[in-house]
Amino acid sequence: MYEQTHTNTTGPSARSVILVAIVAVAAVATATLFVASVAADEPETANEYFDEFRAMEGTEAYEEYDEFETLRTFAVTQVQEIGTLDADEQAELEAVRQTMLAFEQAYEHAEGGDYEESLEYAEEVDSHVDELEEHEQTQATLADLAVTRFYEGLADGLHDDAEAVDRTPDRLDLLSLTATAYERANMPDEAAEFNLQVEQETAAYEAALEEMNDTENDAEAFFGDCVDCDNVGSAVAGAPNALETFERYQEIQSVNAKVGDVRGEAETHGLEEREEELATIDEEAGNAHLSLAVASTSVLVGYGIIVGLLGTVLLGRIFLWKRTYDRAQVGSVVTVGDGDV
């Protein structure tokens, strides 16, 4: 029995060690294959570069931005003349290749409407152009001219995306990227315009968020003080005096109006989750407002009845006093008349 129990206890541990070892070996093997694959993808000889640049012929991105087609043609001619590559020549050709591949990705993402991803690849193109500039100024200038034109179209696409989104945070991100794209397109006026727009809309958005937070805090404080105010009986019973009932009614009027306003702000800014939270508060505030309105009216009616009763008693006494006074006056007149006779 003891041996069997001991075997069951240590078995899973041994299997765990074996499993970890297998996973580790697999990870190393995968990493090795990945590195080998990347290394194999990078050309090493003039013939390999020649084949790769020839295969790029007819690419839509390079045909539309013919500066890149010029780069491709020049690279094909260059590798034909070189024969054997030295380290500097290979570095130059690789910088050209990486620049063209990154631009093709930027172009394809832009054509697919994924402008944000396209901007990331365009920025990668810039870094490869900087590398290319260290080897060949003319080719780097050609690539830079094409990318500059590309950024302008990218900025227009990002702006269209910004106008199409509902959530203000997403819109602000896209507008900021629009400004970045215009800046990289050497259009400083447009970049400044969008940066100013981002600044103004950010200020308005943050003000709206602050108002939402303040309103939620006010509502929380009110309901913490006025428990069960959504019930008429509790609203009346919970107030120690009539004056406080009216004060609570005025307070919930203010809270109810503010909640309605900020709920509209949340909807305007596309904040669905926040709008749902405020909708719950709005419903609770609406119920409390109705209950306190009824409670206040009940208090007014009650005071009206009491005042009416007091007024009736007072008027009755006045009439009684008047009748007594009138009778006294009549009796006085009769008495004076009998004395004269």
Sequence and secondary structure as in RCSB ss.txt:
>XXXX:A:sequence
MYEQTHTNTTGPSARSVILVAIVAVAAVATATLFVASVAADEPETANEYFDEFRAMEGTEAYEEYDEFETLRTFA
VTQVQEIGTLDADEQAELEAVRQTMLAFEQAYEHAEGGDYEESLEYAEEVDSHVDELEEHEQTQATLADLAVTRF
YEGLADGLHDDAEAVDRTPDRLDLLSLTATAYERANMPDEAAEFNLQVEQETAAYEAALEEMNDTENDAEAFFGD
CVDCDNVGSAVAGAPNALETFERYQEIQSVNAKVGDVRGEAETHGLEEREEELATIDEEAGNAHLSLAVASTSVL
VGYGIIVGLLGTVLLGRIFLWKRTYDRAQVGSVVTVGDGDV
>XXXX:A:secstr
 HHHHHHHHHHHHHHHHHHHHHHHHHHHHHHHHHHHHHHHHS  SHHHHHHHHHHTTT HHHHHSHHHHHHHHHH
HHHHHHH S  HHHHHHHHHHHHHHHHHHHHHHHHHTT HHHHHHHHHHHHHHHHHHHTT HHHHHHHHHHHHHH
HHHHHHHHHHHHHH   HHHHHHHHHHHHHHHHHTT HHHHHHHHHHHHHHHHHHHHHHHHHHHHHHHHHHHHHH
STTTTSHHHHHHH SSHHHHHHHHHHHHHHHHHHHHHHHHHHHTT HHHHHHHHHHHHHHHHHHHHHHHHHHHHH
HHHHHHHHHHHHHHHHHHHHHHHHHHHHHHHHHHHHHHHH 
